[in-house]
Amino acid sequence: MNALEAEGLNTYYGKSHILHGVGLTVREGEIVTLLGRNGAGKTTTLRSLVGLTPARQGTVRIFGAVTTHWPPYRVAASGVGFVPEGRRIFANLTVEENLMVPRERPGPWTIPRIYELFPGLAARKANKGRQLSGGEQEMLAIARALMLNPKLLLLDEPSLGLAPLIVQDVFKVVVAMRDEGMSVLLVEQNVRAAVD
């Protein structure tokens, strides 16, 4: 079964036609990378897939269910984690408080398990989000999405603004998630990071 299928997506911002017939497939347990320059519509594609900017035409299927017109909370509840560009963590909450924000869903991802995967976050669990480095914030954003115990994870430019060594760490985590059977759709401008 495919984790995600999109066919013929046409998405607009007002009268501006941004996506023209976009289609893609992510099979279960697969990492798919959507590459493109800035302004090519990568973020809009993700936003259309999770219902934040619904497509006017086309079809989105997640694990076989047609989700094209579902609100974002329903898409998330179906087993989809989304890590937006710019991290969007809560700056005034601690690491641990950020991890408690998602509604807990049954599954293998718990706060202790997150701290095993991200030992740097465990060491800073009492620090506020604003006190973390860019790499730590990205790790926290991914960790928070994992707390939903998703079967499909969508990541929007996780390497943006990060040092090369931190980028390697982020992509090791992505591969580890895939190795556990999670499907991943990754949006990137950084071709080298995405294909290494």
Salt bridges, closest charged atoms under 4 A:
GLU7 OE2 - ARG61 NH1 3.56
GLU30 OE2 - ARG27 NH2 2.96
GLU136 OE1 - ARG124 NH1 2.79
GLU138 OE1 - ARG87 NE 3.02
GLU157 OE2 - LYS42 NZ 3.77
ASP179 OD1 - ARG178 NE 2.98
GLU180 OE2 - ARG113 NH2 2.34
